[in-house]
Amino acid sequence: MSGSRTGTVDRGLAERSADRRRRAVGNRARDFHEAERWDLQFWASRTPEERILALEELRRDASDVGR
């Protein structure tokens, strides 16, 4: 995730999904606790703006899925 996402409101679900796949970060954990630690570390390393943007993108996609 990076900087301002001006214009994302007007982009379609498919375009936003493709963009998210290009930016995706993954991890392979041996167990749930390791996955949880990685997840907390990942989100703690993001800025507040990036965390809010992620939440807004998920909310927007969820509302688009039902259409």
CHARMM internal coordinates of N, CA and C (Angstrom, degrees):
IC EDIT
DIST 1 N 1 CA 1.4465
DIST 1 CA 1 C 1.5052
ANGL 1 N 1 CA 1 C 108.44
DIST 1 C 2 N 1.2839
ANGL 1 CA 1 C 2 N 115.04
DIHE 1 N 1 CA 1 C 2 N 138.54
DIST 2 N 2 CA 1.4470
ANGL 1 C 2 N 2 CA 116.16
DIHE 1 CA 1 C 2 N 2 CA -178.18
DIST 2 CA 2 C 1.5150
ANGL 2 N 2 CA 2 C 111.07
DIHE 1 C 2 N 2 CA 2 C -148.03
DIST 2 C 3 N 1.3157
ANGL 2 CA 2 C 3 N 114.27
DIHE 2 N 2 CA 2 C 3 N 139.99
DIST 3 N 3 CA 1.4476
ANGL 2 C 3 N 3 CA 123.46
DIHE 2 CA 2 C 3 N 3 CA 170.56
DIST 3 CA 3 C 1.5140
ANGL 3 N 3 CA 3 C 116.37
DIHE 2 C 3 N 3 CA 3 C 42.37
DIST 3 C 4 N 1.3163
ANGL 3 CA 3 C 4 N 113.82
DIHE 3 N 3 CA 3 C 4 N -156.87
DIST 4 N 4 CA 1.4571
ANGL 3 C 4 N 4 CA 121.78
DIHE 3 CA 3 C 4 N 4 CA -178.41
DIST 4 CA 4 C 1.5138
ANGL 4 N 4 CA 4 C 111.08
DIHE 3 C 4 N 4 CA 4 C -73.00
DIST 4 C 5 N 1.3025
ANGL 4 CA 4 C 5 N 116.75
DIHE 4 N 4 CA 4 C 5 N 142.38
DIST 5 N 5 CA 1.4564
ANGL 4 C 5 N 5 CA 122.68
DIHE 4 CA 4 C 5 N 5 CA 179.00
DIST 5 CA 5 C 1.5245
ANGL 5 N 5 CA 5 C 109.33
DIHE 4 C 5 N 5 CA 5 C -111.98
DIST 5 C 6 N 1.3090
ANGL 5 CA 5 C 6 N 117.73
DIHE 5 N 5 CA 5 C 6 N 48.78
DIST 6 N 6 CA 1.4586
ANGL 5 C 6 N 6 CA 121.92
DIHE 5 CA 5 C 6 N 6 CA -179.05
DIST 6 CA 6 C 1.5180
ANGL 6 N 6 CA 6 C 109.79
DIHE 5 C 6 N 6 CA 6 C -55.77
DIST 6 C 7 N 1.3120
ANGL 6 CA 6 C 7 N 116.04
DIHE 6 N 6 CA 6 C 7 N 131.94
DIST 7 N 7 CA 1.4507
ANGL 6 C 7 N 7 CA 120.37
DIHE 6 CA 6 C 7 N 7 CA 176.82
DIST 7 CA 7 C 1.5091
ANGL 7 N 7 CA 7 C 114.89
DIHE 6 C 7 N 7 CA 7 C 95.32
DIST 7 C 8 N 1.3235
ANGL 7 CA 7 C 8 N 119.99
DIHE 7 N 7 CA 7 C 8 N -5.50
DIST 8 N 8 CA 1.4585
ANGL 7 C 8 N 8 CA 120.54
DIHE 7 CA 7 C 8 N 8 CA -177.70
DIST 8 CA 8 C 1.5191
ANGL 8 N 8 CA 8 C 112.12
DIHE 7 C 8 N 8 CA 8 C -66.83
DIST 8 C 9 N 1.3255
ANGL 8 CA 8 C 9 N 117.81
DIHE 8 N 8 CA 8 C 9 N -23.03
DIST 9 N 9 CA 1.4583
ANGL 8 C 9 N 9 CA 120.52
DIHE 8 CA 8 C 9 N 9 CA -179.65
DIST 9 CA 9 C 1.5232
ANGL 9 N 9 CA 9 C 110.10
DIHE 8 C 9 N 9 CA 9 C -62.90
DIST 9 C 10 N 1.3187
ANGL 9 CA 9 C 10 N 117.29
DIHE 9 N 9 CA 9 C 10 N -35.77
DIST 10 N 10 CA 1.4595
ANGL 9 C 10 N 10 CA 121.55
DIHE 9 CA 9 C 10 N 10 CA -176.14
DIST 10 CA 10 C 1.5249
ANGL 10 N 10 CA 10 C 113.39
DIHE 9 C 10 N 10 CA 10 C -86.97
DIST 10 C 11 N 1.3088
ANGL 10 CA 10 C 11 N 118.77
DIHE 10 N 10 CA 10 C 11 N -10.73
DIST 11 N 11 CA 1.4573
ANGL 10 C 11 N 11 CA 120.83
DIHE 10 CA 10 C 11 N 11 CA -177.59
DIST 11 CA 11 C 1.5177
ANGL 11 N 11 CA 11 C 110.38
DIHE 10 C 11 N 11 CA 11 C -79.09
DIST 11 C 12 N 1.3215
ANGL 11 CA 11 C 12 N 115.50
DIHE 11 N 11 CA 11 C 12 N 149.04
DIST 12 N 12 CA 1.4548
ANGL 11 C 12 N 12 CA 120.93
DIHE 11 CA 11 C 12 N 12 CA -179.79
DIST 12 CA 12 C 1.5121
ANGL 12 N 12 CA 12 C 112.40
DIHE 11 C 12 N 12 CA 12 C -80.29
DIST 12 C 13 N 1.3151
ANGL 12 CA 12 C 13 N 114.58
DIHE 12 N 12 CA 12 C 13 N 166.50
DIST 13 N 13 CA 1.4643
ANGL 12 C 13 N 13 CA 121.79
DIHE 12 CA 12 C 13 N 13 CA -179.55
DIST 13 CA 13 C 1.5201
ANGL 13 N 13 CA 13 C 111.32
DIHE 12 C 13 N 13 CA 13 C -57.41
DIST 13 C 14 N 1.3272
ANGL 13 CA 13 C 14 N 118.94
DIHE 13 N 13 CA 13 C 14 N -45.21
DIST 14 N 14 CA 1.4649
ANGL 13 C 14 N 14 CA 121.68
DIHE 13 CA 13 C 14 N 14 CA -178.02
DIST 14 CA 14 C 1.5269
ANGL 14 N 14 CA 14 C 111.46
DIHE 13 C 14 N 14 CA 14 C -62.39
DIST 14 C 15 N 1.3151
ANGL 14 CA 14 C 15 N 116.79
DIHE 14 N 14 CA 14 C 15 N -42.12
DIST 15 N 15 CA 1.4634
ANGL 14 C 15 N 15 CA 120.26
DIHE 14 CA 14 C 15 N 15 CA 179.87
DIST 15 CA 15 C 1.5296
ANGL 15 N 15 CA 15 C 111.01
DIHE 14 C 15 N 15 CA 15 C -67.18
DIST 15 C 16 N 1.3213
ANGL 15 CA 15 C 16 N 116.83
DIHE 15 N 15 CA 15 C 16 N -42.63
DIST 16 N 16 CA 1.4689
ANGL 15 C 16 N 16 CA 119.72
DIHE 15 CA 15 C 16 N 16 CA 178.52
DIST 16 CA 16 C 1.5208
ANGL 16 N 16 CA 16 C 110.73
DIHE 15 C 16 N 16 CA 16 C -65.14
DIST 16 C 17 N 1.3352
ANGL 16 CA 16 C 17 N 117.12
DIHE 16 N 16 CA 16 C 17 N -38.04
DIST 17 N 17 CA 1.4624
ANGL 16 C 17 N 17 CA 120.68
DIHE 16 CA 16 C 17 N 17 CA 178.75
DIST 17 CA 17 C 1.5270
ANGL 17 N 17 CA 17 C 110.88
DIHE 16 C 17 N 17 CA 17 C -64.26
DIST 17 C 18 N 1.3217
ANGL 17 CA 17 C 18 N 117.35
DIHE 17 N 17 CA 17 C 18 N -43.44
DIST 18 N 18 CA 1.4612
ANGL 17 C 18 N 18 CA 121.27
DIHE 17 CA 17 C 18 N 18 CA 178.73
DIST 18 CA 18 C 1.5248
ANGL 18 N 18 CA 18 C 110.42
DIHE 17 C 18 N 18 CA 18 C -63.03
DIST 18 C 19 N 1.3271
ANGL 18 CA 18 C 19 N 116.74
DIHE 18 N 18 CA 18 C 19 N -41.33
DIST 19 N 19 CA 1.4631
ANGL 18 C 19 N 19 CA 120.76
DIHE 18 CA 18 C 19 N 19 CA 177.57
DIST 19 CA 19 C 1.5219
ANGL 19 N 19 CA 19 C 111.03
DIHE 18 C 19 N 19 CA 19 C -62.09
DIST 19 C 20 N 1.3273
ANGL 19 CA 19 C 20 N 116.72
DIHE 19 N 19 CA 19 C 20 N -43.21
DIST 20 N 20 CA 1.4597
ANGL 19 C 20 N 20 CA 120.75
DIHE 19 CA 19 C 20 N 20 CA -179.32
DIST 20 CA 20 C 1.5365
ANGL 20 N 20 CA 20 C 110.87
DIHE 19 C 20 N 20 CA 20 C -65.09
DIST 20 C 21 N 1.3370
ANGL 20 CA 20 C 21 N 117.55
DIHE 20 N 20 CA 20 C 21 N -38.37
DIST 21 N 21 CA 1.4672
ANGL 20 C 21 N 21 CA 120.36
DIHE 20 CA 20 C 21 N 21 CA 177.81
DIST 21 CA 21 C 1.5277
ANGL 21 N 21 CA 21 C 110.90
DIHE 20 C 21 N 21 CA 21 C -62.91
DIST 21 C 22 N 1.3320
ANGL 21 CA 21 C 22 N 117.60
DIHE 21 N 21 CA 21 C 22 N -36.93
DIST 22 N 22 CA 1.4629
ANGL 21 C 22 N 22 CA 120.57
DIHE 21 CA 21 C 22 N 22 CA 178.11
DIST 22 CA 22 C 1.5330
ANGL 22 N 22 CA 22 C 111.52
DIHE 21 C 22 N 22 CA 22 C -66.65
DIST 22 C 23 N 1.3216
ANGL 22 CA 22 C 23 N 117.21
DIHE 22 N 22 CA 22 C 23 N -30.11
DIST 23 N 23 CA 1.4688
ANGL 22 C 23 N 23 CA 121.54
DIHE 22 CA 22 C 23 N 23 CA -177.57
DIST 23 CA 23 C 1.5241
ANGL 23 N 23 CA 23 C 113.23
DIHE 22 C 23 N 23 CA 23 C -96.55
DIST 23 C 24 N 1.3243
ANGL 23 CA 23 C 24 N 117.89
DIHE 23 N 23 CA 23 C 24 N -1.04
DIST 24 N 24 CA 1.4644
ANGL 23 C 24 N 24 CA 121.61
DIHE 23 CA 23 C 24 N 24 CA -172.21
DIST 24 CA 24 C 1.5282
ANGL 24 N 24 CA 24 C 111.89
DIHE 23 C 24 N 24 CA 24 C -61.10
DIST 24 C 25 N 1.3160
ANGL 24 CA 24 C 25 N 114.55
DIHE 24 N 24 CA 24 C 25 N 142.53
DIST 25 N 25 CA 1.4531
ANGL 24 C 25 N 25 CA 122.96
DIHE 24 CA 24 C 25 N 25 CA 175.76
DIST 25 CA 25 C 1.5185
ANGL 25 N 25 CA 25 C 106.26
DIHE 24 C 25 N 25 CA 25 C -123.27
DIST 25 C 26 N 1.3167
ANGL 25 CA 25 C 26 N 117.11
DIHE 25 N 25 CA 25 C 26 N 133.71
DIST 26 N 26 CA 1.4628
ANGL 25 C 26 N 26 CA 119.36
DIHE 25 CA 25 C 26 N 26 CA -178.08
DIST 26 CA 26 C 1.5134
ANGL 26 N 26 CA 26 C 112.55
DIHE 25 C 26 N 26 CA 26 C -129.12
DIST 26 C 27 N 1.3070
ANGL 26 CA 26 C 27 N 114.82
DIHE 26 N 26 CA 26 C 27 N 171.92
DIST 27 N 27 CA 1.4540
ANGL 26 C 27 N 27 CA 121.66
DIHE 26 CA 26 C 27 N 27 CA -179.19
DIST 27 CA 27 C 1.5265
ANGL 27 N 27 CA 27 C 108.05
DIHE 26 C 27 N 27 CA 27 C -155.29
DIST 27 C 28 N 1.3101
ANGL 27 CA 27 C 28 N 116.96
DIHE 27 N 27 CA 27 C 28 N 148.03
DIST 28 N 28 CA 1.4657
ANGL 27 C 28 N 28 CA 121.26
DIHE 27 CA 27 C 28 N 28 CA 174.87
DIST 28 CA 28 C 1.5202
ANGL 28 N 28 CA 28 C 107.73
DIHE 27 C 28 N 28 CA 28 C -112.80
DIST 28 C 29 N 1.2982
ANGL 28 CA 28 C 29 N 115.75
DIHE 28 N 28 CA 28 C 29 N 116.17
DIST 29 N 29 CA 1.4689
ANGL 28 C 29 N 29 CA 121.65
DIHE 28 CA 28 C 29 N 29 CA -177.72
DIST 29 CA 29 C 1.5157
ANGL 29 N 29 CA 29 C 110.21
DIHE 28 C 29 N 29 CA 29 C -104.59
DIST 29 C 30 N 1.3092
ANGL 29 CA 29 C 30 N 116.10
DIHE 29 N 29 CA 29 C 30 N 149.56
DIST 30 N 30 CA 1.4674
ANGL 29 C 30 N 30 CA 121.28
DIHE 29 CA 29 C 30 N 30 CA 177.99
DIST 30 CA 30 C 1.5198
ANGL 30 N 30 CA 30 C 112.30
DIHE 29 C 30 N 30 CA 30 C -79.86
DIST 30 C 31 N 1.3262
ANGL 30 CA 30 C 31 N 116.21
DIHE 30 N 30 CA 30 C 31 N -24.44
DIST 31 N 31 CA 1.4653
ANGL 30 C 31 N 31 CA 119.18
DIHE 30 CA 30 C 31 N 31 CA 179.52
DIST 31 CA 31 C 1.5265
ANGL 31 N 31 CA 31 C 109.38
DIHE 30 C 31 N 31 CA 31 C -156.65
DIST 31 C 32 N 1.3188
ANGL 31 CA 31 C 32 N 115.02
DIHE 31 N 31 CA 31 C 32 N 174.91
DIST 32 N 32 CA 1.4595
ANGL 31 C 32 N 32 CA 120.81
DIHE 31 CA 31 C 32 N 32 CA -176.90
DIST 32 CA 32 C 1.5248
ANGL 32 N 32 CA 32 C 111.58
DIHE 31 C 32 N 32 CA 32 C -60.10
DIST 32 C 33 N 1.3160
ANGL 32 CA 32 C 33 N 117.55
DIHE 32 N 32 CA 32 C 33 N -41.85
DIST 33 N 33 CA 1.4687
ANGL 32 C 33 N 33 CA 120.41
DIHE 32 CA 32 C 33 N 33 CA -176.75
DIST 33 CA 33 C 1.5253
ANGL 33 N 33 CA 33 C 111.46
DIHE 32 C 33 N 33 CA 33 C -64.95
DIST 33 C 34 N 1.3230
ANGL 33 CA 33 C 34 N 116.97
DIHE 33 N 33 CA 33 C 34 N -39.47
DIST 34 N 34 CA 1.4639
ANGL 33 C 34 N 34 CA 120.17
DIHE 33 CA 33 C 34 N 34 CA 176.69
DIST 34 CA 34 C 1.5300
ANGL 34 N 34 CA 34 C 110.47
DIHE 33 C 34 N 34 CA 34 C -65.02
DIST 34 C 35 N 1.3256
ANGL 34 CA 34 C 35 N 116.47
DIHE 34 N 34 CA 34 C 35 N -40.88
DIST 35 N 35 CA 1.4673
ANGL 34 C 35 N 35 CA 120.57
DIHE 34 CA 34 C 35 N 35 CA 178.10
DIST 35 CA 35 C 1.5262
ANGL 35 N 35 CA 35 C 110.53
DIHE 34 C 35 N 35 CA 35 C -63.41
DIST 35 C 36 N 1.3030
ANGL 35 CA 35 C 36 N 116.68
DIHE 35 N 35 CA 35 C 36 N -41.39
DIST 36 N 36 CA 1.4589
ANGL 35 C 36 N 36 CA 120.64
DIHE 35 CA 35 C 36 N 36 CA 179.93
DIST 36 CA 36 C 1.5281
ANGL 36 N 36 CA 36 C 110.81
DIHE 35 C 36 N 36 CA 36 C -64.67
DIST 36 C 37 N 1.3389
ANGL 36 CA 36 C 37 N 117.39
DIHE 36 N 36 CA 36 C 37 N -41.75
DIST 37 N 37 CA 1.4694
ANGL 36 C 37 N 37 CA 120.46
DIHE 36 CA 36 C 37 N 37 CA 177.71
DIST 37 CA 37 C 1.5259
ANGL 37 N 37 CA 37 C 110.93
DIHE 36 C 37 N 37 CA 37 C -62.04
DIST 37 C 38 N 1.3402
ANGL 37 CA 37 C 38 N 116.25
DIHE 37 N 37 CA 37 C 38 N -43.94
DIST 38 N 38 CA 1.4612
ANGL 37 C 38 N 38 CA 120.30
DIHE 37 CA 37 C 38 N 38 CA 179.10
DIST 38 CA 38 C 1.5243
ANGL 38 N 38 CA 38 C 110.34
DIHE 37 C 38 N 38 CA 38 C -61.73
DIST 38 C 39 N 1.3293
ANGL 38 CA 38 C 39 N 116.47
DIHE 38 N 38 CA 38 C 39 N -45.09
DIST 39 N 39 CA 1.4630
ANGL 38 C 39 N 39 CA 121.23
DIHE 38 CA 38 C 39 N 39 CA -179.08
DIST 39 CA 39 C 1.5340
ANGL 39 N 39 CA 39 C 110.83
DIHE 38 C 39 N 39 CA 39 C -60.31
DIST 39 C 40 N 1.3095
ANGL 39 CA 39 C 40 N 116.69
DIHE 39 N 39 CA 39 C 40 N -46.38
DIST 40 N 40 CA 1.4690
ANGL 39 C 40 N 40 CA 119.77
DIHE 39 CA 39 C 40 N 40 CA 179.27
DIST 40 CA 40 C 1.5230
ANGL 40 N 40 CA 40 C 111.02
DIHE 39 C 40 N 40 CA 40 C -63.21
DIST 40 C 41 N 1.3251
ANGL 40 CA 40 C 41 N 116.86
DIHE 40 N 40 CA 40 C 41 N -41.11
DIST 41 N 41 CA 1.4627
ANGL 40 C 41 N 41 CA 121.22
DIHE 40 CA 40 C 41 N 41 CA 178.65
DIST 41 CA 41 C 1.5337
ANGL 41 N 41 CA 41 C 110.72
DIHE 40 C 41 N 41 CA 41 C -64.10
DIST 41 C 42 N 1.3369
ANGL 41 CA 41 C 42 N 116.24
DIHE 41 N 41 CA 41 C 42 N -42.05
DIST 42 N 42 CA 1.4554
ANGL 41 C 42 N 42 CA 120.80
DIHE 41 CA 41 C 42 N 42 CA 179.19
DIST 42 CA 42 C 1.5209
ANGL 42 N 42 CA 42 C 111.14
DIHE 41 C 42 N 42 CA 42 C -60.24
DIST 42 C 43 N 1.3331
ANGL 42 CA 42 C 43 N 117.06
DIHE 42 N 42 CA 42 C 43 N -52.42
DIST 43 N 43 CA 1.4630
ANGL 42 C 43 N 43 CA 119.57
DIHE 42 CA 42 C 43 N 43 CA -176.43
DIST 43 CA 43 C 1.5196
ANGL 43 N 43 CA 43 C 111.97
DIHE 42 C 43 N 43 CA 43 C -70.92
DIST 43 C 44 N 1.3233
ANGL 43 CA 43 C 44 N 118.32
DIHE 43 N 43 CA 43 C 44 N -30.43
DIST 44 N 44 CA 1.4693
ANGL 43 C 44 N 44 CA 120.73
DIHE 43 CA 43 C 44 N 44 CA 176.93
DIST 44 CA 44 C 1.5256
ANGL 44 N 44 CA 44 C 110.86
DIHE 43 C 44 N 44 CA 44 C -67.21
DIST 44 C 45 N 1.3386
ANGL 44 CA 44 C 45 N 117.07
DIHE 44 N 44 CA 44 C 45 N -25.69
DIST 45 N 45 CA 1.4636
ANGL 44 C 45 N 45 CA 120.15
DIHE 44 CA 44 C 45 N 45 CA -179.64
DIST 45 CA 45 C 1.5275
ANGL 45 N 45 CA 45 C 112.36
DIHE 44 C 45 N 45 CA 45 C -83.39
DIST 45 C 46 N 1.3225
ANGL 45 CA 45 C 46 N 118.29
DIHE 45 N 45 CA 45 C 46 N -6.65
DIST 46 N 46 CA 1.4655
ANGL 45 C 46 N 46 CA 122.64
DIHE 45 CA 45 C 46 N 46 CA 179.38
DIST 46 CA 46 C 1.5218
ANGL 46 N 46 CA 46 C 109.74
DIHE 45 C 46 N 46 CA 46 C -89.68
DIST 46 C 47 N 1.3169
ANGL 46 CA 46 C 47 N 114.77
DIHE 46 N 46 CA 46 C 47 N 152.61
DIST 47 N 47 CA 1.4692
ANGL 46 C 47 N 47 CA 119.05
DIHE 46 CA 46 C 47 N 47 CA 177.45
DIST 47 CA 47 C 1.5270
ANGL 47 N 47 CA 47 C 108.69
DIHE 46 C 47 N 47 CA 47 C -75.39
DIST 47 C 48 N 1.3210
ANGL 47 CA 47 C 48 N 117.55
DIHE 47 N 47 CA 47 C 48 N 160.41
DIST 48 N 48 CA 1.4649
ANGL 47 C 48 N 48 CA 119.11
DIHE 47 CA 47 C 48 N 48 CA 175.79
DIST 48 CA 48 C 1.5310
ANGL 48 N 48 CA 48 C 111.87
DIHE 47 C 48 N 48 CA 48 C -56.57
DIST 48 C 49 N 1.3248
ANGL 48 CA 48 C 49 N 116.54
DIHE 48 N 48 CA 48 C 49 N -37.29
DIST 49 N 49 CA 1.4589
ANGL 48 C 49 N 49 CA 120.06
DIHE 48 CA 48 C 49 N 49 CA 178.99
DIST 49 CA 49 C 1.5292
ANGL 49 N 49 CA 49 C 111.65
DIHE 48 C 49 N 49 CA 49 C -63.05
DIST 49 C 50 N 1.3340
ANGL 49 CA 49 C 50 N 116.84
DIHE 49 N 49 CA 49 C 50 N -41.68
DIST 50 N 50 CA 1.4642
ANGL 49 C 50 N 50 CA 120.74
DIHE 49 CA 49 C 50 N 50 CA 178.97
DIST 50 CA 50 C 1.5228
ANGL 50 N 50 CA 50 C 111.34
DIHE 49 C 50 N 50 CA 50 C -65.44
DIST 50 C 51 N 1.3260
ANGL 50 CA 50 C 51 N 116.75
DIHE 50 N 50 CA 50 C 51 N -38.31
DIST 51 N 51 CA 1.4672
ANGL 50 C 51 N 51 CA 119.96
DIHE 50 CA 50 C 51 N 51 CA 178.72
DIST 51 CA 51 C 1.5234
ANGL 51 N 51 CA 51 C 111.02
DIHE 50 C 51 N 51 CA 51 C -66.29
DIST 51 C 52 N 1.3206
ANGL 51 CA 51 C 52 N 116.91
DIHE 51 N 51 CA 51 C 52 N -41.84
DIST 52 N 52 CA 1.4696
ANGL 51 C 52 N 52 CA 120.20
DIHE 51 CA 51 C 52 N 52 CA 178.28
DIST 52 CA 52 C 1.5215
ANGL 52 N 52 CA 52 C 110.11
DIHE 51 C 52 N 52 CA 52 C -66.20
DIST 52 C 53 N 1.3301
ANGL 52 CA 52 C 53 N 117.21
DIHE 52 N 52 CA 52 C 53 N -41.36
DIST 53 N 53 CA 1.4610
ANGL 52 C 53 N 53 CA 120.98
DIHE 52 CA 52 C 53 N 53 CA 177.90
DIST 53 CA 53 C 1.5248
ANGL 53 N 53 CA 53 C 110.69
DIHE 52 C 53 N 53 CA 53 C -59.41
DIST 53 C 54 N 1.3248
ANGL 53 CA 53 C 54 N 117.68
DIHE 53 N 53 CA 53 C 54 N -43.75
DIST 54 N 54 CA 1.4668
ANGL 53 C 54 N 54 CA 121.14
DIHE 53 CA 53 C 54 N 54 CA 179.18
DIST 54 CA 54 C 1.5264
ANGL 54 N 54 CA 54 C 110.66
DIHE 53 C 54 N 54 CA 54 C -60.74
DIST 54 C 55 N 1.3167
ANGL 54 CA 54 C 55 N 116.98
DIHE 54 N 54 CA 54 C 55 N -43.69
DIST 55 N 55 CA 1.4562
ANGL 54 C 55 N 55 CA 121.13
DIHE 54 CA 54 C 55 N 55 CA 178.68
DIST 55 CA 55 C 1.5228
ANGL 55 N 55 CA 55 C 110.96
DIHE 54 C 55 N 55 CA 55 C -62.89
DIST 55 C 56 N 1.3224
ANGL 55 CA 55 C 56 N 116.78
DIHE 55 N 55 CA 55 C 56 N -43.40
DIST 56 N 56 CA 1.4625
ANGL 55 C 56 N 56 CA 120.85
DIHE 55 CA 55 C 56 N 56 CA 179.25
DIST 56 CA 56 C 1.5323
ANGL 56 N 56 CA 56 C 110.99
DIHE 55 C 56 N 56 CA 56 C -64.44
DIST 56 C 57 N 1.3315
ANGL 56 CA 56 C 57 N 117.78
DIHE 56 N 56 CA 56 C 57 N -40.24
DIST 57 N 57 CA 1.4621
ANGL 56 C 57 N 57 CA 120.60
DIHE 56 CA 56 C 57 N 57 CA 178.34
DIST 57 CA 57 C 1.5229
ANGL 57 N 57 CA 57 C 111.19
DIHE 56 C 57 N 57 CA 57 C -63.50
DIST 57 C 58 N 1.3230
ANGL 57 CA 57 C 58 N 116.54
DIHE 57 N 57 CA 57 C 58 N -42.10
DIST 58 N 58 CA 1.4712
ANGL 57 C 58 N 58 CA 119.98
DIHE 57 CA 57 C 58 N 58 CA 177.68
DIST 58 CA 58 C 1.5242
ANGL 58 N 58 CA 58 C 111.29
DIHE 57 C 58 N 58 CA 58 C -64.10
DIST 58 C 59 N 1.3250
ANGL 58 CA 58 C 59 N 116.48
DIHE 58 N 58 CA 58 C 59 N -42.54
DIST 59 N 59 CA 1.4629
ANGL 58 C 59 N 59 CA 120.73
DIHE 58 CA 58 C 59 N 59 CA 179.22
DIST 59 CA 59 C 1.5293
ANGL 59 N 59 CA 59 C 110.87
DIHE 58 C 59 N 59 CA 59 C -62.62
DIST 59 C 60 N 1.3054
ANGL 59 CA 59 C 60 N 116.60
DIHE 59 N 59 CA 59 C 60 N -45.00
DIST 60 N 60 CA 1.4581
ANGL 59 C 60 N 60 CA 121.81
DIHE 59 CA 59 C 60 N 60 CA 179.99
DIST 60 CA 60 C 1.5199
ANGL 60 N 60 CA 60 C 111.14
DIHE 59 C 60 N 60 CA 60 C -63.72
DIST 60 C 61 N 1.3300
ANGL 60 CA 60 C 61 N 116.72
DIHE 60 N 60 CA 60 C 61 N -44.65
DIST 61 N 61 CA 1.4655
ANGL 60 C 61 N 61 CA 119.84
DIHE 60 CA 60 C 61 N 61 CA 178.98
DIST 61 CA 61 C 1.5181
ANGL 61 N 61 CA 61 C 111.29
DIHE 60 C 61 N 61 CA 61 C -63.98
DIST 61 C 62 N 1.3240
ANGL 61 CA 61 C 62 N 117.42
DIHE 61 N 61 CA 61 C 62 N -40.62
DIST 62 N 62 CA 1.4613
ANGL 61 C 62 N 62 CA 120.50
DIHE 61 CA 61 C 62 N 62 CA 179.60
DIST 62 CA 62 C 1.5219
ANGL 62 N 62 CA 62 C 111.14
DIHE 61 C 62 N 62 CA 62 C -62.31
DIST 62 C 63 N 1.3244
ANGL 62 CA 62 C 63 N 116.44
DIHE 62 N 62 CA 62 C 63 N -38.46
DIST 63 N 63 CA 1.4637
ANGL 62 C 63 N 63 CA 118.62
DIHE 62 CA 62 C 63 N 63 CA 179.03
DIST 63 CA 63 C 1.5244
ANGL 63 N 63 CA 63 C 111.09
DIHE 62 C 63 N 63 CA 63 C -72.69
DIST 63 C 64 N 1.3420
ANGL 63 CA 63 C 64 N 118.43
DIHE 63 N 63 CA 63 C 64 N -30.04
DIST 64 N 64 CA 1.4677
ANGL 63 C 64 N 64 CA 121.93
DIHE 63 CA 63 C 64 N 64 CA 178.82
DIST 64 CA 64 C 1.5278
ANGL 64 N 64 CA 64 C 112.16
DIHE 63 C 64 N 64 CA 64 C -74.03
DIST 64 C 65 N 1.3034
ANGL 64 CA 64 C 65 N 118.67
DIHE 64 N 64 CA 64 C 65 N -29.31
DIST 65 N 65 CA 1.4587
ANGL 64 C 65 N 65 CA 122.25
DIHE 64 CA 64 C 65 N 65 CA -176.58
DIST 65 CA 65 C 1.5167
ANGL 65 N 65 CA 65 C 110.99
DIHE 64 C 65 N 65 CA 65 C -62.31
DIST 65 C 66 N 1.3009
ANGL 65 CA 65 C 66 N 117.88
DIHE 65 N 65 CA 65 C 66 N -36.38
DIST 66 N 66 CA 1.4548
ANGL 65 C 66 N 66 CA 121.86
DIHE 65 CA 65 C 66 N 66 CA -177.96
DIST 66 CA 66 C 1.5163
ANGL 66 N 66 CA 66 C 114.63
DIHE 65 C 66 N 66 CA 66 C -76.97
DIST 66 C 67 N 1.3106
ANGL 66 CA 66 C 67 N 117.40
DIHE 66 N 66 CA 66 C 67 N -3.74
DIST 67 N 67 CA 1.4780
ANGL 66 C 67 N 67 CA 120.52
DIHE 66 CA 66 C 67 N 67 CA -176.24
DIST 67 CA 67 C 1.4969
ANGL 67 N 67 CA 67 C 112.41
DIHE 66 C 67 N 67 CA 67 C -88.21
END
COOR INIT
IC SEED 1 N 1 CA 1 C
IC BUILD
